[in-house]
Amino acid sequence: MTTTPTLRSTPLPGPGTTPYGDRRLSLLKPTGHLTLGNYLGALRPMAAEQEDATCFFGIADLHALTVPHDPATLRALTGETATLLLAAGLDPERATLFVQSRVPAHAELAYLLECTGYTGELNRMIQFKEKGRGRPRTRVSLYTYPVLMAADILLYRASRVPVGDDQRQHVELTRDLALRFNRTYGEVFTVPEVTTPPAGARVMDLQDPTSKMGKSQESGAGLVHLLDDERTVRRKIARAVTDSDTGPGAVRHDREAKPGVSNLLEVVAACEGVGVDAAAAGCTSYGDLKQRATEAVLGVLLPLQERYAELAASPDVVARVYAEGAERCRAETAPVLAAAREAIGLT
């Protein structure tokens, strides 16, 4: 039996109220089916954060429009991701869950910030330099999406933004835009500090253990998706790349010399909540290691899939959670957007 989730009713600080407390914002792009890497590296930490912070967890469907896409696929992936967030333990009584496009302030503030930013800044963004520069059919949104990301952050008055090295440049741009806007038009935005998050679980592709397990990769042979059935999970892990070492001590953690074996050990460690040495204990062969990794992964995925099936059978429950979350986000972001509009001269 599925119970109907309810949203927390504790009011948030109003406009102009400080401090805003510990606020967290995390958005996932619906550009592919979520993987074990997404769960261990993002969803599980998000579930832990909601216990002691004011959290806004969203699906960044606007960001998914920066590359060619099929509308029906985007809708399906957005719905699947929304359900998986709940199945993974994100609790609407402790955090606000929403879909980005249903909060118009994101797109509107992004334009105001575009009117504050410089082309020279966007020309230096790594994503555009690597994926779009010099290609005539590159979408304009790929060029400007770092500004939309800045709007995402600034709307929720986050004082600290924990990011990895791959996103640090975007948060630095957010700081530059907020400082310039405040200096030019008046104090509106909380300028976030960039922080380094604690090292999280890092899951690599089972077929290419030097590459991250990413949901948007074309080949799924090395990816364990959260909704893969048990037979598929067993097959993928059984075929995971290891190496030709068969001597004593072959099952050991050495990311440089033994990336495939190390990846499986890290998967076991993350799923079981133990260290890599404990993960290797009792494994005298790669067959032993793969069997343990399989059981550890299934121990995580099967309960999640059971919860997902319950929620998928009650789509109205999921829809209501995200509708109420979007309503709350609209109320949360309205004062920030209104202040920005007034400061820049629109009202």
BELSUL-V94702 format. One record per residue. N is the residue number from 1. RES is the residue in one letter. PHI is phi as a letter, one per 40 degrees, with the letter a starting at -180 (999 if undefined). OMEGA is omega in degrees with one decimal (999 if undefined). Layout:
n	res	phi	omega
N	RES	PHI	OMEGA
N	RES	PHI	OMEGA
This chain:
n	res	phi	omega
1	M	999	-178.7
2	T	c	176.8
3	T	c	-179.0
4	T	c	179.9
5	P	c	175.3
6	T	b	-179.8
7	L	c	177.4
8	R	c	-176.4
9	S	b	-179.7
10	T	c	-176.9
11	P	c	175.0
12	L	c	177.0
13	P	d	180.0
14	G	c	-179.8
15	P	d	178.8
16	G	g	-179.4
17	T	c	176.1
18	T	b	-4.9
19	P	c	179.3
20	Y	c	178.6
21	G	g	-178.0
22	D	c	-176.5
23	R	b	-179.9
24	R	b	175.7
25	L	b	176.3
26	S	b	179.6
27	L	b	176.5
28	L	b	177.5
29	K	c	178.3
30	P	c	-177.3
31	T	b	178.7
32	G	i	179.0
33	H	c	-178.1
34	L	c	-175.6
35	T	b	174.3
36	L	d	177.3
37	G	c	176.8
38	N	c	-179.1
39	Y	c	-175.7
40	L	c	-176.5
41	G	c	-175.1
42	A	b	-171.8
43	L	c	-179.4
44	R	c	174.5
45	P	c	178.1
46	M	c	178.8
47	A	c	178.1
48	A	c	-178.1
49	E	c	-172.7
50	Q	c	-179.1
51	E	c	-173.8
52	D	b	179.0
53	A	a	172.4
54	T	c	-170.2
55	C	b	173.4
56	F	b	-177.3
57	F	b	-173.1
58	G	b	176.3
59	I	b	-171.5
60	A	c	-177.9
61	D	c	176.1
62	L	c	178.4
63	H	c	-180.0
64	A	c	-178.2
65	L	c	-176.3
66	T	c	179.3
67	V	b	178.6
68	P	d	-177.0
69	H	a	174.8
70	D	c	-176.7
71	P	d	-179.2
72	A	c	178.4
73	T	c	178.4
74	L	c	179.0
75	R	c	-178.8
76	A	c	-179.7
77	L	c	177.0
78	T	c	178.1
79	G	c	179.1
80	E	c	179.8
81	T	c	179.5
82	A	d	-179.5
83	T	c	-179.9
84	L	c	177.5
85	L	d	178.0
86	L	c	-179.1
87	A	c	-178.2
88	A	c	174.4
89	G	h	174.5
90	L	c	-166.9
91	D	b	-179.9
92	P	c	174.0
93	E	c	-178.7
94	R	b	-178.4
95	A	b	177.4
96	T	c	-179.0
97	L	b	-175.3
98	F	a	171.7
99	V	b	-171.2
100	Q	d	-174.7
101	S	c	-180.0
102	R	c	175.0
103	V	b	-171.6
104	P	d	-178.4
105	A	d	-180.0
106	H	c	-178.6
107	A	c	-177.1
108	E	c	178.7
109	L	c	178.0
110	A	d	179.5
111	Y	c	178.3
112	L	c	178.4
113	L	c	173.8
114	E	c	178.4
115	C	c	178.3
116	T	b	-176.0
117	G	c	-178.4
118	Y	b	178.0
119	T	c	178.9
120	G	c	178.5
121	E	c	-178.0
122	L	c	177.0
123	N	c	-177.2
124	R	c	-178.2
125	M	c	-172.9
126	I	c	-177.4
127	Q	d	-179.7
128	F	c	-179.4
129	K	c	-176.4
130	E	c	-171.1
131	K	b	-172.9
132	G	b	-173.9
133	R	c	177.9
134	G	g	179.2
135	R	b	-172.0
136	P	d	-177.0
137	R	c	174.2
138	T	c	179.7
139	R	c	178.6
140	V	d	-177.9
141	S	c	176.1
142	L	c	178.6
143	Y	c	-172.4
144	T	c	-173.1
145	Y	c	174.4
146	P	c	177.3
147	V	c	174.4
148	L	c	176.8
149	M	c	176.6
150	A	c	178.0
151	A	c	177.4
152	D	d	-175.5
153	I	c	-172.3
154	L	c	-179.4
155	L	c	-174.4
156	Y	b	173.1
157	R	f	177.8
158	A	c	179.2
159	S	c	178.3
160	R	b	178.6
161	V	b	177.7
162	P	c	-177.9
163	V	b	172.1
164	G	c	-176.9
165	D	c	-176.6
166	D	c	-179.7
167	Q	b	-177.0
168	R	d	-178.7
169	Q	d	-179.2
170	H	c	179.6
171	V	c	174.4
172	E	c	175.6
173	L	c	177.2
174	T	d	178.1
175	R	c	-179.2
176	D	c	-179.5
177	L	c	179.9
178	A	c	179.7
179	L	c	-178.7
180	R	c	179.1
181	F	c	-179.2
182	N	c	-178.3
183	R	c	-175.0
184	T	c	-170.4
185	Y	b	-178.4
186	G	h	-175.9
187	E	c	179.3
188	V	b	-169.2
189	F	b	166.6
190	T	c	-178.7
191	V	c	-174.2
192	P	c	172.1
193	E	c	176.9
194	V	c	178.2
195	T	b	177.9
196	T	c	-177.7
197	P	c	173.9
198	P	d	179.4
199	A	c	-179.5
200	G	b	178.8
201	A	c	179.4
202	R	b	-178.0
203	V	b	-177.6
204	M	b	177.6
205	D	d	-177.7
206	L	c	178.3
207	Q	c	177.3
208	D	b	-172.6
209	P	c	171.7
210	T	c	-179.1
211	S	b	179.8
212	K	c	176.1
213	M	c	-175.9
214	G	b	-174.3
215	K	c	-175.7
216	S	c	177.9
217	Q	c	-176.1
218	E	c	-178.8
219	S	c	-179.8
220	G	b	-175.0
221	A	c	-178.4
222	G	b	-177.3
223	L	b	170.4
224	V	b	179.8
225	H	c	-176.5
226	L	c	-178.7
227	L	b	172.9
228	D	c	177.3
229	D	c	-173.9
230	E	d	-179.0
231	R	c	-179.9
232	T	c	178.9
233	V	c	-179.5
234	R	c	-178.9
235	R	c	-177.5
236	K	c	-179.4
237	I	c	178.0
238	A	c	-178.6
239	R	c	-179.4
240	A	c	179.6
241	V	c	172.4
242	T	b	174.3
243	D	a	-175.0
244	S	c	-179.3
245	D	c	179.8
246	T	b	-176.9
247	G	c	176.0
248	P	d	179.9
249	G	g	179.7
250	A	c	179.8
251	V	c	179.7
252	R	a	-178.3
253	H	c	176.8
254	D	a	-172.1
255	R	d	-178.7
256	E	c	-174.3
257	A	c	-174.2
258	K	b	-174.9
259	P	c	-178.8
260	G	c	178.5
261	V	c	-179.7
262	S	c	179.2
263	N	c	179.0
264	L	c	177.9
265	L	c	179.5
266	E	c	175.8
267	V	c	178.1
268	V	d	-177.8
269	A	d	-178.0
270	A	c	-178.0
271	C	c	-176.9
272	E	c	-178.6
273	G	g	179.5
274	V	b	175.4
275	G	c	-177.7
276	V	c	177.6
277	D	c	176.8
278	A	c	178.7
279	A	c	-179.5
280	A	c	-175.8
281	A	d	177.7
282	G	g	179.2
283	C	c	-178.4
284	T	c	179.0
285	S	a	177.8
286	Y	c	175.2
287	G	c	176.7
288	D	c	-177.9
289	L	c	-179.0
290	K	c	177.5
291	Q	c	179.5
292	R	c	178.6
293	A	c	179.4
294	T	c	-178.7
295	E	c	178.7
296	A	c	-179.8
297	V	c	178.9
298	L	c	176.8
299	G	c	176.8
300	V	c	-171.1
301	L	c	-174.5
302	L	c	175.6
303	P	c	178.9
304	L	c	-179.7
305	Q	c	177.2
306	E	c	178.1
307	R	c	178.5
308	Y	c	-179.6
309	A	c	177.8
310	E	c	-178.5
311	L	c	179.5
312	A	c	177.9
313	A	c	178.7
314	S	b	-175.9
315	P	c	178.6
316	D	c	178.1
317	V	c	179.3
318	V	c	-178.9
319	A	c	-178.4
320	R	c	179.1
321	V	d	-177.0
322	Y	c	175.3
323	A	c	178.6
324	E	c	176.7
325	G	c	178.0
326	A	c	178.3
327	E	c	179.0
328	R	c	178.7
329	C	c	177.6
330	R	c	177.2
331	A	c	-179.1
332	E	c	-174.7
333	T	c	-175.9
334	A	d	-179.7
335	P	c	179.6
336	V	c	179.6
337	L	c	179.5
338	A	c	179.2
339	A	c	179.0
340	A	c	178.4
341	R	c	-178.8
342	E	c	-177.3
343	A	c	-175.9
344	I	c	173.9
345	G	h	-178.2
346	L	c	178.8
347	T	b	999
